[in-house]
């Protein structure tokens, strides 16, 4: 494959190439002339145990780089997770404990190789270098950036205007992420558009330390199943890659119609021309959007659970939502007490992000217990037997006494 053909693959779904495409081309040409792979850095902080489809937008791009013969440096920020990335945050993020970080890191290792080629992946922890540093070393890193530059960051600028807290630890975060690039001497770093500031700090620090600066590639942020906010476990609008097949299928069927083809482009390996043809058919009323969504749901289940599970999930969906039946598979939560408040059960199931969200779902008539619509947010569920909670049209959870 020549450089022009590689660029076509690399640029698909990319938002920004910084500083420009010319420097990216030069990197590719130099690597080809030296018969060496480029090193592509991607860093994640293990702040939650599961990877969802929002994460896979970047992971799939990394896999495309691997298919082109390059190496992915998958950096797990087990040290930086103690600080908390302020990207996209308008409030102080609580640091995590070491035991939580360790447990989450192990699950990340297992899950990323559902997408990445393990033979072309370097798995790295940034505690390898940060864990050995003393205070003087950290002060030296901080001397390479000014407060004025850090305050250029949108999140900090907004919080500063509103007189909201910004910790000194958060000021350090972009520098630490940038220093990761110094230690890895990577050619390219990739991340979501909310990471642009951090990624550019990496370029600056590499130059300061006498290295060739990385090219920055940014990817779009995926909207969650609500179609409004970015996909996140904290918003309860996510589809996890380890969710049960029927959950992946059902959650996908719940997304707004305007996200169908965006999901196809960002989350599958379907040919662009095929996606465009389907989109044109829907726009011309030659295809029902529900059929296009079912096709997407099938593809996503097949991708992470195999074709047999995709077939089963499709059949079960038709059975449950056409015949008004209960699915054979659903999450199960065991409760070690005699009763549970319905609001608490919704939060516990992750179908509501908090008590306010749970109250809203109940008031709008979106919650059923054992096929009976719950109208009173003060309802308690007596745990004398198993109960099925239904949230909206597509989400089920079973609660039972422990």
Secondary structure as GFF3:
##gff-version 3
##sequence-region A 1 402
A	DSSP	alpha_helix	3	11	.	.	.	ID=ss1
A	DSSP	beta_strand	14	18	.	.	.	ID=ss2
A	DSSP	alpha_helix	21	33	.	.	.	ID=ss3
A	DSSP	beta_strand	39	44	.	.	.	ID=ss4
A	DSSP	alpha_helix	53	67	.	.	.	ID=ss5
A	DSSP	beta_strand	71	76	.	.	.	ID=ss6
A	DSSP	three_ten_helix	80	82	.	.	.	ID=ss7
A	DSSP	alpha_helix	98	112	.	.	.	ID=ss8
A	DSSP	three_ten_helix	118	120	.	.	.	ID=ss9
A	DSSP	beta_strand	121	125	.	.	.	ID=ss10
A	DSSP	alpha_helix	127	130	.	.	.	ID=ss11
A	DSSP	alpha_helix	135	142	.	.	.	ID=ss12
A	DSSP	alpha_helix	147	150	.	.	.	ID=ss13
A	DSSP	alpha_helix	154	161	.	.	.	ID=ss14
A	DSSP	alpha_helix	168	184	.	.	.	ID=ss15
A	DSSP	beta_strand	188	192	.	.	.	ID=ss16
A	DSSP	three_ten_helix	193	195	.	.	.	ID=ss17
A	DSSP	alpha_helix	196	208	.	.	.	ID=ss18
A	DSSP	beta_strand	215	219	.	.	.	ID=ss19
A	DSSP	three_ten_helix	233	235	.	.	.	ID=ss20
A	DSSP	alpha_helix	245	253	.	.	.	ID=ss21
A	DSSP	three_ten_helix	257	259	.	.	.	ID=ss22
A	DSSP	alpha_helix	260	267	.	.	.	ID=ss23
A	DSSP	alpha_helix	272	283	.	.	.	ID=ss24
A	DSSP	alpha_helix	289	305	.	.	.	ID=ss25
A	DSSP	alpha_helix	307	323	.	.	.	ID=ss26
A	DSSP	beta_strand	331	335	.	.	.	ID=ss27
A	DSSP	beta_strand	339	341	.	.	.	ID=ss28
A	DSSP	alpha_helix	342	348	.	.	.	ID=ss29
A	DSSP	alpha_helix	355	363	.	.	.	ID=ss30
A	DSSP	beta_strand	367	369	.	.	.	ID=ss31
A	DSSP	beta_strand	372	373	.	.	.	ID=ss32
A	DSSP	beta_strand	380	382	.	.	.	ID=ss33
A	DSSP	beta_strand	387	391	.	.	.	ID=ss34
A	DSSP	beta_strand	395	401	.	.	.	ID=ss35
###
